[in-house]
């Protein structure tokens, strides 16, 4: 019954994206049983060579199915109310539409839930990059009293062990007595790597030369994006992110609520107030914007950059006033919406 419900969810979230993922099947032996190897076939616009799958966690059909069950299961929280999908909702491009995420007992965190799409193109995860792999990110929120509410990963594993069916699924994928936090992370990460988005109107224009795929305004916006607006200095590559960390002045207008960002991880002064560059794909579905969700609209985001951010000692040197006109801002918005 649970598998059937999850299959129903799969049909709904697939329809969110302009570019669906496709999986090629190759028989392989991994863990306790023979499994089917999966390799997402990248939709138009994405760079297959940049897609990262660690050698110690090859993607298999069975692992993806297990990870999907775990991702949508609210029982994997201290009071059976929070799943990964509670903050990463398929219809919202795997975000939650809130300025900051809400976890167990309606407790609020301090940051916006980033999208889970196209995470296979990155190593460091979270806004501050504190997780070095997608596998580490996948299990981090479980042992957080504000998010899933477990005091430790040992509590998580005990809970999963108590749920009928999971022990066999883990044995089938990993072997007997292999229900560990590491394997939970491997399964959920494998599922997340299948959440890819491409084949947007922008891709069809840029790669296929389909002149009718985007508007004339979006075409002008593309020129601005790669020139006057300087967006591509950070939002680069086919995933429109350099996967690096930048201080763009968010929070420096209110020092009482300053989030130190990447500095908490690196302890490098230059990283004070720096946060990871998010992907721009599915950008219209991932509002509100910035790590604290302070901007409700893309117009507000562009205004922030157009004014040169908020001055502070650690502002990225690429952030300068852009002097975009109202018509140029409209064109840039058209281009972003084509992603």
Secondary structure, DSSP 8 states (H G I E B T S, - for coil): -HHHHHHHHHHHHHTT-SS--EEEEEEEEETTEEEEEEEEE--TT--GGG----TTS--BHHHHHHHHHHHT-TTSSTTS---HHHHSBGGGTTB-SSSS-B-GGG-B-SS-----TTGGG-SSBSTT--BSSHHHHHHHGGG-TTTT--SSHHHHHHHHHTSTTHHHHHHHHH-TT---HHHHHHHHHHHHTT------HHHHHHTT--TTSS-HHHHHHHHHHTTTT-GGGTS-TTTT----EE---TTTT-GGG---BTHHHH--GGGTTBEE----TTGGGS-SBSTT--BSSHHHHHHHHHTT----TT--TT-------HHHHHHHHHHHHT-
